[in-house]
Amino acid sequence: MVMSPSSPRQVTSTPIVEWRDGETQHQQDEVVVEEPLEIRVKGVPVSVTMRTPGDDGELAIGFLLTEGIISSREDVRGIEHERDDEAAGPNSHNVIDVALRAGLDVDLERLRRNVFAASSCGVCGKASIDAIRIRGLVPPARDVRLAPSLLRGMTETLRAGQTVFGRTGGLHAAGIFDLDGRMLAIREDVGRHNAVDKIIGHAVLTGEIPLARSVLVVSGRGGFEIVQKALAASIPILAAVSAPSSLAVQLAREMGQTLVGFLRGGRFVVYAGEDRLL
């Protein structure tokens, strides 16, 4: 189903000058690659996002699911990378086109308007909450329970799985865990929302959606868009290494999702849905 370039470059080397204790040293350093990806649906451009190359098909599918365009793997007929610059080399596959199943009714103009609004004004408070209500997202399963002690181990497992971050220090990560604390999959990206789209897209393409008995752990903050994406995938528990935003807390409480922030070491803060944590 997915046509993608082989071994996309995720890390590049650059000359730097390091200052340490008054002395300078010229050397090479590794930095994460960041490039635009244009997502098209049936040949129509709907979004451009800055991402780390790799898992682009998953990124596109996760984006379409969390935006309400598709609901399962059966909605996708094919995914194809296209070259935006034939002479650009291994990272020239910066356009991806998703073909949908025949008969699937989609409003691509609405999708483009939503993407433009989110990128131009940020997340706009009440309007964004109202948009979630209109989409008809349902609260995640209430019968899920997780032992709090398992959360602390999840961040350690997530960090150990961040291979590109270990080389560059410049990537976010999103990991899906089961209720026994086992990590099922991990994805990295320069954008935290992209990492989440990639991990959700992976679940779509492997037939694991909805993720109704899973925990999503993210390396950055728990912003509104992360909560919204987790809800679209029916994820009941979202844990972030950093802080949530006020709108994220509001949405999690309204939708009955468990939202955890500041998950570091032996401490975390529960902002919503504490009943799922034994």
Secondary structure, DSSP 8 states (H G I E B T S, - for coil): -EE--SS---EEEEEEEEEETTEEEEEEEEEE--EEEEEEETTEEEEEEEE-SS-HHHHHHHHHHHTTS--SGGGEEEEEEE-S-TTS-TT---EEEEEE-TT----HHHHHHHHHHHHHH---THHHHHHHHHHT-----SS--B-HHHHHHHHHHHHHT-HHHHHHS--EEEEEE-TTS-EEEEEEESSHHHHHHHHHHHHHHTT----TT-EEEESS-B-HHHHHHHHHTT-SEEEESS-B-HHHHHHHHHHT-EEEEEEETTEEEEEE-GGGB-
